[in-house]
């Protein structure tokens, strides 16, 4: 008789939609996640905006129709809105602890080891977004964190650079 070890699904950008759904079901932090259509692309997306014990968080995952390309996590300090607990690259603070709890040690370590390659200031609101490349994923932070495939990361960083140079060429 053979014994099989089943590894838990690790939903990270690049995984299939079914792998993502299986992973989300194992994460208490994502209880109540809802499948919807992304307004811009029309592809499947997943969203949860919730709170517990005064702590709020927002999670949003987008796909290309077959795989997850990008996930965004915003965490709130107790009694504050999502995004108020910054997810810091140096691994400190409540926001980072929440991120590491959701994604686990492999992704958390990839983020900690990621190299910052850009800090882009949005000229319309002066928000600074920092872009990091890890071995597994690209990350961007500006209160919340975006975890994405390298291909999606390259597109997002190019768009941020374009908008910083010519805000009039960007739309909401």
DSSP file (Angstrom, degrees, kcal/mol; ACC not computed):
  #  RESIDUE AA STRUCTURE BP1 BP2  ACC     N-H-->O    O-->H-N    N-H-->O    O-->H-N    TCO  KAPPA ALPHA  PHI   PSI    X-CA   Y-CA   Z-CA
    1    1 A X              0   0    0      0, 0.0     2,-0.3     0, 0.0     0, 0.0   0.000 360.0 360.0 360.0 129.6    0.0    0.0    0.0
    2    2 A X        -     0   0    0      2,-0.0     2,-0.5     0, 0.0     0, 0.0  -0.711 360.0-144.8 -95.4 143.2    1.4    3.4   -1.0
    3    3 A X        -     0   0    0     -2,-0.3     2,-0.4     2,-0.0     0, 0.0  -0.897  12.7-157.5-105.9 135.9    1.1    6.5    1.1
    4    4 A X        -     0   0    0     -2,-0.5     2,-0.6     2,-0.0    -2,-0.0  -0.933   6.9-147.0-115.7 135.8    0.7    9.8   -0.6
    5    5 A X        -     0   0    0     -2,-0.4     2,-0.7     2,-0.0    -2,-0.0  -0.888  12.7-153.0 -98.8 126.6    1.5   13.2    0.9
    6    6 A X        -     0   0    0     -2,-0.6     2,-0.3     3,-0.0     3,-0.0  -0.890   8.5-145.3-102.5 118.6   -0.7   15.9   -0.3
    7    7 A X        -     0   0    0     -2,-0.7     3,-0.1     1,-0.1    -2,-0.0  -0.655  27.3-107.4 -80.8 134.9    0.9   19.3   -0.2
    8    8 A X        -     0   0    0     -2,-0.3     2,-0.1     1,-0.1    -1,-0.1  -0.298  41.8 -97.8 -60.4 145.0   -1.5   22.1    0.6
    9    9 A X        -     0   0    0     13,-0.1     2,-0.7     1,-0.1    -1,-0.1  -0.419  32.6-152.5 -63.0 135.6   -2.4   24.4   -2.3
   10   10 A X        -     0   0    0     -2,-0.1     2,-1.0    -3,-0.1    10,-0.1  -0.885   7.4-155.4-112.8  98.6   -0.3   27.5   -2.3
   11   11 A X        +     0   0    0     -2,-0.7     2,-0.3     9,-0.2     9,-0.0  -0.633  36.2 139.0 -81.0 107.8   -2.3   30.2   -4.0
   12   12 A X    >   -     0   0    0     -2,-1.0     3,-2.2    56,-0.1    56,-0.2  -0.944  64.9 -65.2-139.1 159.6    0.2   32.6   -5.4
   13   13 A X  T 3  S+     0   0    0     -2,-0.3    56,-0.2     1,-0.3     3,-0.1  -0.179 122.4  39.1 -49.9 137.7    0.2   34.4   -8.6
   14   14 A X  T 3  S+     0   0    0     54,-3.7    -1,-0.3     1,-0.4    55,-0.1   0.137  88.8 116.8 104.3 -16.8    0.7   32.0  -11.5
   15   15 A X  S <  S-     0   0    0     -3,-2.2    53,-2.8    53,-0.1    -1,-0.4  -0.426  71.6-100.2 -79.6 159.0   -1.5   29.3  -10.0
   16   16 A X  B  >  -A   67   0A   0     51,-0.2     4,-2.2    -2,-0.1    51,-0.2  -0.274  31.4-108.8 -72.3 164.3   -4.7   28.2  -11.7
   17   17 A X  H  > S+     0   0    0     49,-1.5     4,-2.5     1,-0.2     5,-0.2   0.889 120.6  51.7 -61.8 -39.6   -8.1   29.5  -10.6
   18   18 A X  H  > S+     0   0    0     48,-0.2     4,-2.2     2,-0.2    -1,-0.2   0.887 108.9  50.3 -67.9 -36.6   -9.0   26.1   -9.1
   19   19 A X  H  > S+     0   0    0      2,-0.2     4,-2.3     1,-0.2    -1,-0.2   0.902 110.8  50.5 -64.1 -39.8   -5.8   26.0   -7.1
   20   20 A X  H  X S+     0   0    0     -4,-2.2     4,-3.0     2,-0.2    -2,-0.2   0.940 109.7  49.1 -62.3 -47.6   -6.6   29.5   -5.9
   21   21 A X  H  X S+     0   0    0     -4,-2.5     4,-1.7     1,-0.2    -2,-0.2   0.908 111.4  49.9 -59.9 -42.9  -10.1   28.6   -4.8
   22   22 A X  H  X S+     0   0    0     -4,-2.2     4,-0.6     1,-0.2    -1,-0.2   0.919 113.5  46.2 -62.2 -43.6   -8.7   25.5   -3.0
   23   23 A X  H >< S+     0   0    0     -4,-2.3     3,-1.6     1,-0.2     4,-0.4   0.932 108.7  54.5 -64.3 -46.6   -6.1   27.6   -1.2
   24   24 A X  H >< S+     0   0    0     -4,-3.0     3,-1.3     1,-0.3     6,-0.3   0.851 101.9  59.1 -58.4 -35.2   -8.6   30.4   -0.2
   25   25 A X  H 3< S+     0   0    0     -4,-1.7    -1,-0.3     1,-0.3    -2,-0.2   0.743 104.4  51.4 -65.5 -22.2  -10.8   27.8    1.4
   26   26 A X  T << S+     0   0    0     -3,-1.6     2,-0.7    -4,-0.6    -1,-0.3   0.473  94.5  83.7 -92.1  -2.5   -8.0   26.8    3.8
   27   27 A X    X   -     0   0    0     -3,-1.3     3,-2.0    -4,-0.4    -1,-0.1  -0.875  57.9-165.4-108.1 105.9   -7.3   30.5    4.8
   28   28 A X  G >  S+     0   0    0     -2,-0.7     3,-1.6     1,-0.3    -1,-0.2   0.819  90.4  65.0 -56.1 -30.3   -9.5   31.7    7.7
   29   29 A X  G 3  S+     0   0    0      1,-0.3    -1,-0.3    -3,-0.1    21,-0.1   0.713 102.9  48.0 -66.3 -18.5   -8.4   35.3    6.8
   30   30 A X  G X  S+     0   0    0     -3,-2.0     3,-1.8    -6,-0.3    -1,-0.3   0.197  77.6 143.2-106.7  15.1  -10.1   34.9    3.4
   31   31 A X  T <  S+     0   0    0     -3,-1.6    -6,-0.1     1,-0.3    -3,-0.1  -0.319  70.7  25.0 -55.8 133.2  -13.4   33.6    4.8
   32   32 A X  T 3  S+     0   0    0      1,-0.2    -1,-0.3    16,-0.1    17,-0.2   0.570  82.2 167.4  87.6  10.2  -16.3   35.0    2.7
   33   33 A X    <   -     0   0    0     -3,-1.8     2,-0.4    -9,-0.1    -1,-0.2  -0.316  22.5-148.2 -60.0 141.6  -14.1   35.6   -0.4
   34   34 A X  E     -B   47   0B   0     13,-2.9    13,-2.3     0, 0.0     2,-0.4  -0.932   6.5-136.1-120.5 132.5  -16.4   36.3   -3.4
   35   35 A X  E     +B   46   0B   0     -2,-0.4     2,-0.2    11,-0.2    11,-0.2  -0.726  40.9 148.2 -85.7 136.2  -15.8   35.5   -7.1
   36   36 A X  E     -B   45   0B   0      9,-2.9     9,-2.7    -2,-0.4     2,-0.5  -0.821  48.1 -86.8-148.3-174.3  -16.7   38.3   -9.4
   37   37 A X  E     -B   44   0B   0     -2,-0.2     2,-0.3     7,-0.2     7,-0.2  -0.908  40.2-116.9-106.1 133.6  -15.6   39.8  -12.8
   38   38 A X     >  -     0   0    0      5,-3.2     4,-2.1    -2,-0.5     5,-0.0  -0.518  21.6-137.8 -66.0 131.0  -12.8   42.3  -12.9
   39   39 A X  T  4 S+     0   0    0     -2,-0.3    -1,-0.1     1,-0.2    -2,-0.0   0.832  97.4  39.9 -63.2 -34.1  -14.4   45.6  -14.1
   40   40 A X  T  4 S+     0   0    0      1,-0.1    -1,-0.2     3,-0.1    -2,-0.0   0.918 129.2  24.0 -83.4 -45.3  -11.5   46.4  -16.5
   41   41 A X  T  4 S-     0   0    0      2,-0.1    -2,-0.2    22,-0.1     3,-0.1   0.762  87.1-134.9 -94.5 -26.7  -10.6   43.0  -17.9
   42   42 A X     <  +     0   0    0     -4,-2.1    -3,-0.1     1,-0.3     2,-0.1   0.375  64.2 126.9  83.2  -4.7  -13.8   41.1  -17.6
   43   43 A X  S    S-     0   0    0     20,-0.2    -5,-3.2     1,-0.2    -1,-0.3  -0.380  72.6 -77.3 -80.5 162.8  -11.8   38.1  -16.3
   44   44 A X  E     +B   37   0B   0     -7,-0.2    19,-0.9    -3,-0.1     2,-0.3  -0.299  53.7 177.0 -59.8 142.4  -12.6   36.3  -13.0
   45   45 A X  E     -BC  36  62B   0     -9,-2.7    -9,-2.9    17,-0.2     2,-0.4  -0.926  18.9-141.0-140.4 163.4  -11.4   38.1   -9.8
   46   46 A X  E     +BC  35  61B   0     15,-2.4    15,-2.7    -2,-0.3     2,-0.4  -0.988  21.1 179.3-133.2 139.3  -11.8   37.3   -6.2
   47   47 A X  E     +BC  34  60B   0    -13,-2.3   -13,-2.9    -2,-0.4     2,-0.3  -0.996  15.4 173.9-145.4 143.9  -12.4   39.7   -3.4
   48   48 A X  E     + C   0  59B   0     11,-2.2    11,-2.8    -2,-0.4     2,-0.4  -0.962   1.3 178.9-145.7 135.8  -13.0   39.9    0.4
   49   49 A X  E     + C   0  58B   0     -2,-0.3     2,-0.2     9,-0.2     9,-0.2  -0.925  34.1 129.6-135.7 105.8  -13.3   43.1    2.5
   50   50 A X  E     - C   0  57B   0      7,-2.2     7,-2.7    -2,-0.4     2,-0.3  -0.814  37.8-144.6-149.3-179.8  -13.8   42.2    6.1
   51   51 A X  E     - C   0  56B   0      5,-0.3     2,-0.3    -2,-0.2     5,-0.3  -0.985   5.0-169.6-153.6 160.8  -12.8   42.8    9.7
   52   52 A X  E >  S- C   0  55B   0      3,-2.4     3,-1.9    -2,-0.3    -2,-0.0  -0.942  75.4  -4.7-154.7 131.2  -12.5   40.9   13.0
   53   53 A X  T 3  S-     0   0    0     -2,-0.3     3,-0.1     1,-0.3    25,-0.0   0.850 131.5 -51.5  52.7  39.5  -11.8   42.3   16.5
   54   54 A X  T 3  S+     0   0    0      1,-0.2    25,-3.7    24,-0.1     2,-0.5   0.466 114.8 114.3  81.8   1.4  -11.4   45.8   15.1
   55   55 A X  E <   -C   52   0B   0     -3,-1.9    -3,-2.4    23,-0.2     2,-0.3  -0.921  47.4-165.6-109.1 126.7   -8.9   44.8   12.5
   56   56 A X  E     +C   51   0B   0     -2,-0.5    20,-3.1    24,-0.5     2,-0.3  -0.787   8.4 177.7-111.3 153.9   -9.9   45.2    8.8
   57   57 A X  E     -CD  50  75B   0     -7,-2.7    -7,-2.2    -2,-0.3     2,-0.4  -0.993  15.8-154.1-151.5 155.4   -8.4   43.9    5.7
   58   58 A X  E     -CD  49  74B   0     16,-2.7    16,-2.7    -2,-0.3     2,-0.4  -0.999  11.7-176.3-132.2 132.5   -9.0   43.9    2.0
   59   59 A X  E     +CD  48  73B   0    -11,-2.8   -11,-2.2    -2,-0.4     2,-0.4  -0.996   3.9 175.7-130.5 134.3   -7.8   41.2   -0.4
   60   60 A X  E     -CD  47  72B   0     12,-2.2    12,-2.9    -2,-0.4     2,-0.4  -0.979   6.2-171.7-142.7 126.5   -8.3   41.3   -4.2
   61   61 A X  E     -CD  46  71B   0    -15,-2.7   -15,-2.4    -2,-0.4     2,-0.3  -0.965   5.8-163.9-120.3 134.3   -6.9   38.8   -6.8
   62   62 A X  E     -CD  45  70B   0      8,-2.7     7,-2.5    -2,-0.4     8,-1.4  -0.816   6.0-164.5-114.9 157.8   -7.1   39.2  -10.5
   63   63 A X  E     - D   0  68B   0    -19,-0.9     5,-0.2    -2,-0.3   -20,-0.2  -0.798  32.6-128.6-132.3 172.5   -6.6   36.7  -13.3
   64   64 A X  S    S-     0   0    0      3,-2.0     4,-0.1    -2,-0.3    -2,-0.0   0.128  73.7 -87.2-103.9  16.2   -6.0   36.4  -17.0
   65   65 A X  S    S+     0   0    0      2,-0.3     3,-0.1   -21,-0.3   -48,-0.1   0.043 124.7  38.4 100.9 -24.0   -9.0   34.0  -17.2
   66   66 A X  S    S+     0   0    0      1,-0.4   -49,-1.5   -50,-0.1     2,-0.3   0.645 117.8  27.4-124.9 -36.1   -6.9   30.9  -16.4
   67   67 A X  B    S-A   16   0A   0    -51,-0.2    -3,-2.0   -50,-0.1     2,-0.4  -0.908  80.4-102.2-131.3 157.7   -4.3   31.8  -13.8
   68   68 A X  E     +D   63   0B   0    -53,-2.8   -54,-3.7    -2,-0.3    -5,-0.3  -0.658  36.5 174.6 -75.9 128.9   -4.0   34.3  -11.0
   69   69 A X  E     +     0   0B   0     -7,-2.5    80,-2.1    -2,-0.4     2,-0.3   0.733  61.0  15.1-104.6 -32.5   -1.8   37.2  -12.1
   70   70 A X  E     -DE  62 148B   0     -8,-1.4    -8,-2.7    78,-0.2     2,-0.4  -1.000  53.5-168.1-151.6 139.9   -1.9   39.6   -9.2
   71   71 A X  E     -DE  61 147B   0     76,-2.6    76,-3.1    -2,-0.3     2,-0.4  -0.998   8.9-162.2-130.5 136.6   -3.0   39.7   -5.5
   72   72 A X  E     -DE  60 146B   0    -12,-2.9   -12,-2.2    -2,-0.4     2,-0.4  -0.968   5.3-173.1-120.7 133.3   -3.4   42.8   -3.4
   73   73 A X  E     -DE  59 145B   0     72,-2.6    72,-2.5    -2,-0.4     2,-0.4  -0.993   4.2-179.7-128.0 127.0   -3.6   42.9    0.4
   74   74 A X  E     -D   58   0B   0    -16,-2.7   -16,-2.7    -2,-0.4     2,-0.4  -0.997   9.2-167.2-124.9 130.4   -4.4   45.9    2.5
   75   75 A X  E     -D   57   0B   0     10,-0.4    10,-2.6    -2,-0.4     8,-1.2  -0.913   9.6-141.8-119.7 142.0   -4.4   45.6    6.3
   76   76 A X        -     0   0    0    -20,-3.1     6,-0.2    -2,-0.4     3,-0.1  -0.832  16.9-121.7-104.1 141.0   -5.8   48.1    8.8
   77   77 A X    >   -     0   0    0      4,-0.4     3,-2.9    -2,-0.4   -21,-0.3  -0.373  65.3 -62.3 -62.8 158.8   -4.3   49.0   12.2
   78   78 A X  T 3  S+     0   0    0      1,-0.3   -23,-0.2   -23,-0.1    -1,-0.2  -0.222 128.1   3.5 -50.8 124.4   -6.8   48.3   15.0
   79   79 A X  T 3  S+     0   0    0    -25,-3.7    -1,-0.3     1,-0.3     2,-0.2   0.457 114.1 105.1  79.0   2.4   -9.9   50.6   14.4
   80   80 A X  S <  S-     0   0    0     -3,-2.9   -24,-0.5   -26,-0.4    -1,-0.3  -0.676  75.3 -92.2-113.9 167.2   -8.4   51.9   11.1
   81   81 A X    >   -     0   0    0     -2,-0.2     3,-1.9     1,-0.1    -4,-0.4  -0.341  53.8 -82.6 -74.5 154.6   -9.1   51.4    7.4
   82   82 A X  T 3  S+     0   0    0      1,-0.2    -6,-0.3    -6,-0.2    -1,-0.1  -0.322 118.3  39.2 -55.2 137.6   -7.3   48.8    5.3
   83   83 A X  T 3  S+     0   0    0     -8,-1.2    -1,-0.2    60,-0.2    -7,-0.2   0.200  86.5  98.1 103.7 -13.7   -4.0   50.2    4.1
   84   84 A X  S <  S+     0   0    0     -3,-1.9     2,-0.9     1,-0.2    -8,-0.2   0.696  72.3  66.5 -81.4 -18.3   -3.2   52.0    7.4
   85   85 A X  S    S-     0   0    0    -10,-2.6   -10,-0.4    -4,-0.2    -1,-0.2  -0.812  89.6-142.9-101.4  92.1   -0.9   49.1    8.6
   86   86 A X        -     0   0    0     -2,-0.9     2,-1.0     1,-0.1    10,-0.6  -0.179   6.5-131.4 -57.5 143.4    1.9   49.4    6.0
   87   87 A X        -     0   0    0     56,-0.5     2,-0.2     8,-0.2    56,-0.1  -0.834  33.5-153.2 -98.5  98.0    3.4   46.1    4.9
   88   88 A X    >   -     0   0    0     -2,-1.0     3,-1.8     4,-0.7     4,-0.0  -0.512  18.2-138.2 -85.6 137.7    7.1   47.0    5.3
   89   89 A X  T 3  S+     0   0    0      1,-0.3    -1,-0.1    -2,-0.2    25,-0.1   0.776 101.5  63.7 -62.9 -28.6    9.9   45.5    3.3
   90   90 A X  T 3  S-     0   0    0      2,-0.1    -1,-0.3     1,-0.1    22,-0.1   0.519 114.5-114.3 -78.6  -1.2   12.1   45.1    6.4
   91   91 A X  S <  S+     0   0    0     -3,-1.8     2,-0.3     1,-0.3    -2,-0.1   0.686  72.4 123.5  84.9  18.7    9.6   42.7    7.9
   92   92 A X        +     0   0    0      4,-0.1    -4,-0.7    -4,-0.0     4,-0.5  -0.706  40.5  41.0-108.4 163.6    8.4   44.8   10.9
   93   93 A X  S  > S-     0   0    0     -2,-0.3     4,-1.9     1,-0.1     5,-0.1   0.036  88.7 -73.9  92.0 164.3    5.0   45.9   11.9
   94   94 A X  H  > S+     0   0    0      1,-0.2     4,-2.3     2,-0.2     5,-0.2   0.881 124.2  56.5 -64.5 -42.1    1.5   44.6   12.1
   95   95 A X  H  > S+     0   0    0     -9,-0.5     4,-2.3     1,-0.2    -8,-0.2   0.905 108.7  47.2 -59.3 -42.9    0.8   44.7    8.4
   96   96 A X  H  > S+     0   0    0    -10,-0.6     4,-3.0    -4,-0.5     5,-0.2   0.914 109.6  53.3 -65.5 -42.2    3.9   42.6    7.6
   97   97 A X  H  X S+     0   0    0     -4,-1.9     4,-2.0     1,-0.2    -2,-0.2   0.900 110.5  47.8 -59.6 -40.3    2.9   40.0   10.3
   98   98 A X  H  X S+     0   0    0     -4,-2.3     4,-2.2     2,-0.2    -1,-0.2   0.931 112.1  49.6 -64.6 -46.6   -0.6   39.8    8.7
   99   99 A X  H  X S+     0   0    0     -4,-2.3     4,-2.7     1,-0.2     5,-0.3   0.934 112.0  47.6 -56.3 -49.9    1.0   39.4    5.2
  100  100 A X  H  X S+     0   0    0     -4,-3.0     4,-2.2     1,-0.2    -1,-0.2   0.858 110.6  52.6 -63.2 -35.9    3.4   36.6    6.4
  101  101 A X  H  < S+     0   0    0     -4,-2.0    -1,-0.2    -5,-0.2    -2,-0.2   0.895 113.5  43.1 -66.4 -40.2    0.5   34.8    8.2
  102  102 A X  H  < S+     0   0    0     -4,-2.2    -2,-0.2     1,-0.1    -1,-0.2   0.939 125.4  30.9 -70.9 -47.5   -1.6   34.8    5.0
  103  103 A X  H  < S-     0   0    0     -4,-2.7     4,-0.5    -5,-0.2     3,-0.2   0.707 101.8-134.9 -90.7 -21.4    1.1   33.9    2.5
  104  104 A X     X  -     0   0    0     -4,-2.2     4,-2.1    -5,-0.3     5,-0.2  -0.160  37.6 -57.5  88.0 173.4    3.4   31.7    4.7
  105  105 A X  H  > S+     0   0    0      1,-0.2     4,-2.6     2,-0.2     5,-0.2   0.800 124.8  59.2 -67.1 -32.0    7.2   31.6    5.0
  106  106 A X  H  > S+     0   0    0     -3,-0.2     4,-1.7     2,-0.2    -1,-0.2   0.947 114.2  35.7 -64.5 -47.2    8.2   31.0    1.4
  107  107 A X  H  > S+     0   0    0     -4,-0.5     4,-2.5     2,-0.2     5,-0.2   0.899 116.4  54.8 -72.8 -39.8    6.5   34.1    0.0
  108  108 A X  H  X S+     0   0    0     -4,-2.1     4,-2.4     1,-0.2    -2,-0.2   0.922 110.9  45.5 -58.7 -44.2    7.4   36.2    3.1
  109  109 A X  H  X S+     0   0    0     -4,-2.6     4,-2.1     2,-0.2    -1,-0.2   0.865 109.8  54.7 -68.3 -35.5   11.1   35.3    2.7
  110  110 A X  H  X S+     0   0    0     -4,-1.7     4,-0.6    -5,-0.2    -1,-0.2   0.922 110.6  46.5 -62.0 -42.5   10.9   36.0   -1.0
  111  111 A X  H >< S+     0   0    0     -4,-2.5     3,-0.9     1,-0.2    -2,-0.2   0.924 111.0  51.0 -64.9 -44.9    9.6   39.5   -0.2
  112  112 A X  H 3< S+     0   0    0     -4,-2.4    -1,-0.2     1,-0.3    -2,-0.2   0.853 114.9  43.7 -62.3 -33.7   12.2   40.1    2.5
  113  113 A X  H 3< S+     0   0    0     -4,-2.1    -1,-0.3    -5,-0.2    -2,-0.2   0.501  89.4 115.5 -88.6  -4.5   15.0   39.1    0.1
  114  114 A X    <<  -     0   0    0     -3,-0.9     2,-0.4    -4,-0.6    20,-0.3  -0.348  64.8-126.4 -68.2 146.7   13.5   41.1   -2.9
  115  115 A X  E     -F  133   0B   0     18,-2.3    18,-2.4    -2,-0.0     2,-0.4  -0.795  16.9-123.3 -96.3 132.0   15.6   44.0   -4.2
  116  116 A X  E     +F  132   0B   0     -2,-0.4    16,-0.3    16,-0.2     3,-0.1  -0.607  34.0 171.1 -72.0 127.3   14.0   47.4   -4.5
  117  117 A X  E     +     0   0B   0     14,-2.9     2,-0.3    -2,-0.4    15,-0.2   0.542  60.2  11.4-114.4 -12.4   14.4   48.5   -8.1
  118  118 A X  E     -F  131   0B   0     13,-1.3    13,-3.0     2,-0.0     2,-0.4  -0.982  43.8-161.6-162.0 151.6   12.2   51.7   -8.1
  119  119 A X  E     -F  130   0B   0     -2,-0.3     2,-0.5    11,-0.2    11,-0.2  -0.934  25.5-169.1-133.1 110.5   10.4   54.2   -6.0
  120  120 A X  E     -F  129   0B   0      9,-2.8     9,-2.7    -2,-0.4     2,-0.5  -0.886  11.4-147.2-112.2 128.4    7.9   56.1   -8.1
  121  121 A X  E     -F  128   0B   0     -2,-0.5     2,-0.7     7,-0.2     7,-0.2  -0.807  14.5-134.6 -94.6 126.2    6.0   59.2   -6.8
  122  122 A X    >>  -     0   0    0      5,-2.9     4,-2.5    -2,-0.5     3,-0.6  -0.714  13.9-152.5 -75.9 115.9    2.5   59.7   -8.1
  123  123 A X  T 34 S+     0   0    0     -2,-0.7    -1,-0.2     1,-0.2    41,-0.1   0.704  88.5  59.2 -68.1 -17.3    2.5   63.4   -9.0
  124  124 A X  T 34 S+     0   0    0      1,-0.1    -1,-0.2     3,-0.1    -2,-0.0   0.837 128.7   6.7 -81.1 -31.7   -1.2   63.7   -8.4
  125  125 A X  T <4 S-     0   0    0     -3,-0.6    -2,-0.2     2,-0.1    -1,-0.1   0.359  93.1-121.2-132.3   3.7   -1.2   62.7   -4.8
  126  126 A X     <  +     0   0    0     -4,-2.5     2,-0.2     1,-0.2    -3,-0.1   0.609  56.1 155.2  64.9  14.4    2.5   62.4   -3.9
  127  127 A X        -     0   0    0     -5,-0.3    -5,-2.9    -6,-0.1     2,-0.5  -0.547  36.3-140.5 -70.6 134.4    2.1   58.7   -2.9
  128  128 A X  E     -F  121   0B   0     -2,-0.2     2,-0.5    -7,-0.2    -7,-0.2  -0.871  13.9-165.5-100.1 125.9    5.3   56.8   -3.2
  129  129 A X  E     -F  120   0B   0     -9,-2.7    -9,-2.8    -2,-0.5     2,-0.4  -0.954   7.9-152.9-109.9 127.1    5.1   53.2   -4.5
  130  130 A X  E     -FG 119 141B   0     11,-2.4    11,-2.2    -2,-0.5     2,-0.5  -0.845   5.5-153.1-101.9 135.0    8.1   51.0   -4.1
  131  131 A X  E     -FG 118 140B   0    -13,-3.0   -14,-2.9    -2,-0.4   -13,-1.3  -0.919  14.3-178.7-113.1 130.6    8.8   48.2   -6.5
  132  132 A X  E     -FG 116 139B   0      7,-3.1     7,-2.8    -2,-0.5     2,-0.5  -0.960  16.0-149.2-128.2 142.1   10.7   45.1   -5.5
  133  133 A X  E     -FG 115 138B   0    -18,-2.4   -18,-2.3    -2,-0.4     5,-0.2  -0.965  18.2-179.2-114.2 126.7   11.8   42.0   -7.5
  134  134 A X        -     0   0    0      3,-3.0   -23,-0.1    -2,-0.5   -24,-0.1  -0.520  43.7-101.2-106.1 179.4   12.1   38.7   -5.7
  135  135 A X  S    S+     0   0    0     -2,-0.2     3,-0.1   -25,-0.2    -1,-0.0   0.861 120.9  25.8 -69.8 -35.3   13.1   35.3   -7.1
  136  136 A X  S    S+     0   0    0      1,-0.2    14,-0.3   -29,-0.1     2,-0.3   0.828 128.0   9.1 -96.7 -37.7    9.5   34.2   -7.2
  137  137 A X        -     0   0    0     12,-0.1    -3,-3.0   -30,-0.1     2,-0.4  -0.873  61.5-116.5-141.1 166.7    7.4   37.4   -7.5
  138  138 A X  E     -GH 133 148B   0     10,-2.6    10,-2.4    -2,-0.3     2,-0.4  -0.851  34.1-165.3-101.2 147.3    7.3   41.1   -8.1
  139  139 A X  E     -GH 132 147B   0     -7,-2.8    -7,-3.1    -2,-0.4     2,-0.4  -0.973  12.0-172.3-133.5 145.1    6.0   43.2   -5.2
  140  140 A X  E     -GH 131 146B   0      6,-1.6     6,-2.5    -2,-0.4     2,-0.4  -0.998   8.9-165.8-136.7 142.2    4.9   46.8   -4.9
  141  141 A X  E     +GH 130 145B   0    -11,-2.2   -11,-2.4    -2,-0.4     4,-0.2  -0.970  30.6 143.2-129.8 140.9    4.0   48.6   -1.7
  142  142 A X  S    S-     0   0    0      2,-1.9     2,-0.6    -2,-0.4     3,-0.1  -0.229  98.0 -47.1-164.1  61.5    2.3   51.9   -0.9
  143  143 A X  S    S+     0   0    0      1,-0.3   -56,-0.5   -56,-0.1   -68,-0.4  -0.454 138.8  48.7  95.7 -56.9    0.3   51.1    2.3
  144  144 A X  S    S-     0   0    0     -2,-0.6    -2,-1.9   -58,-0.1     2,-0.4  -0.458  86.3-123.9 -98.5 179.4   -0.9   47.9    0.7
  145  145 A X  E     -EH  73 141B   0    -72,-2.5   -72,-2.6    -4,-0.2     2,-0.5  -0.986  10.9-156.2-128.3 141.0    1.1   45.2   -1.0
  146  146 A X  E     -EH  72 140B   0     -6,-2.5    -6,-1.6    -2,-0.4     2,-0.5  -0.970   7.3-167.6-112.9 128.8    0.7   43.8   -4.5
  147  147 A X  E     +EH  71 139B   0    -76,-3.1   -76,-2.6    -2,-0.5     2,-0.3  -0.977  25.3 155.0-115.0 124.1    2.1   40.3   -5.1
  148  148 A X  E     -EH  70 138B   0    -10,-2.4   -10,-2.6    -2,-0.5   -78,-0.2  -0.960  46.8 -85.7-150.1 163.9    2.3   39.4   -8.8
  149  149 A X     >  -     0   0    0    -80,-2.1     4,-2.6    -2,-0.3     5,-0.2  -0.267  48.2-110.9 -61.2 157.8    3.9   37.4  -11.5
  150  150 A X  H  > S+     0   0    0    -14,-0.3     4,-2.4     1,-0.2     5,-0.2   0.874 118.8  54.5 -61.7 -36.0    7.0   39.0  -13.0
  151  151 A X  H  > S+     0   0    0      2,-0.2     4,-1.6     1,-0.2    -1,-0.2   0.932 111.2  43.4 -64.2 -45.3    5.2   39.6  -16.3
  152  152 A X  H  > S+     0   0    0      1,-0.2     4,-2.6     2,-0.2    -2,-0.2   0.888 112.1  55.3 -66.1 -38.7    2.3   41.5  -14.5
  153  153 A X  H  X S+     0   0    0     -4,-2.6     4,-2.8     1,-0.2     5,-0.3   0.920 105.6  51.3 -59.0 -46.3    4.9   43.3  -12.4
  154  154 A X  H  X S+     0   0    0     -4,-2.4     4,-2.1     1,-0.2    -1,-0.2   0.900 111.5  47.6 -59.9 -41.7    6.8   44.6  -15.5
  155  155 A X  H  X S+     0   0    0     -4,-1.6     4,-2.2     2,-0.2    -1,-0.2   0.931 113.5  47.4 -64.9 -46.1    3.5   45.9  -16.9
  156  156 A X  H  X S+     0   0    0     -4,-2.6     4,-2.4     1,-0.2    -2,-0.2   0.899 112.4  48.4 -65.2 -41.1    2.5   47.6  -13.7
  157  157 A X  H  X S+     0   0    0     -4,-2.8     4,-2.5     2,-0.2    -1,-0.2   0.916 111.1  50.3 -67.1 -41.2    5.9   49.3  -13.1
  158  158 A X  H  X S+     0   0    0     -4,-2.1     4,-2.3    -5,-0.3    -1,-0.2   0.902 111.5  49.2 -61.6 -40.2    6.0   50.5  -16.7
  159  159 A X  H  X S+     0   0    0     -4,-2.2     4,-2.6     2,-0.2    -2,-0.2   0.909 110.5  50.0 -65.9 -41.7    2.5   52.0  -16.3
  160  160 A X  H  X S+     0   0    0     -4,-2.4     4,-2.1     2,-0.2    -2,-0.2   0.907 111.5  48.7 -63.2 -41.6    3.5   53.7  -13.0
  161  161 A X  H  X S+     0   0    0     -4,-2.5     4,-1.8     2,-0.2    -2,-0.2   0.912 111.9  49.1 -64.2 -42.3    6.6   55.2  -14.7
  162  162 A X  H  X S+     0   0    0     -4,-2.3     4,-2.7     1,-0.2    -2,-0.2   0.918 112.4  47.6 -62.0 -44.8    4.5   56.4  -17.6
  163  163 A X  H  < S+     0   0    0     -4,-2.6    -1,-0.2     1,-0.2    -2,-0.2   0.841 109.2  53.7 -68.8 -32.8    1.9   58.0  -15.3
  164  164 A X  H  < S+     0   0    0     -4,-2.1     3,-0.3    -5,-0.2    -1,-0.2   0.878 114.8  41.6 -67.6 -36.5    4.6   59.6  -13.2
  165  165 A X  H  < S+     0   0    0     -4,-1.8     2,-0.3     1,-0.2    -2,-0.2   0.892 134.8  15.4 -75.1 -40.9    6.1   61.2  -16.3
  166  166 A X    ><  +     0   0    0     -4,-2.7     3,-2.2    -5,-0.2     4,-0.2  -0.664  62.0 174.7-138.9  78.0    2.8   62.2  -17.9
  167  167 A X  G >  S+     0   0    0     -3,-0.3     3,-1.6     1,-0.3    -1,-0.1   0.799  80.3  65.9 -57.4 -28.3   -0.2   62.1  -15.5
  168  168 A X  G 3  S+     0   0    0      1,-0.3    -1,-0.3    -5,-0.0    -5,-0.1   0.725  95.6  58.1 -66.6 -19.8   -2.5   63.5  -18.2
  169  169 A X  G <  S+     0   0    0     -3,-2.2     2,-0.4    -7,-0.2    -1,-0.3   0.433  96.6  78.6 -88.6   0.6   -2.0   60.3  -20.2
  170  170 A X    <   -     0   0    0     -3,-1.6     2,-0.3    -4,-0.2   -11,-0.0  -0.833  60.4-166.3-110.7 147.0   -3.3   58.1  -17.4
  171  171 A X              0   0    0     -2,-0.4    -2,-0.0     1,-0.0    -8,-0.0  -0.905 360.0 360.0-127.9 160.0   -6.9   57.5  -16.5
  172  172 A X              0   0    0     -2,-0.3    -2,-0.0     0, 0.0    -1,-0.0   0.473 360.0 360.0 -66.1 360.0   -8.5   56.1  -13.4
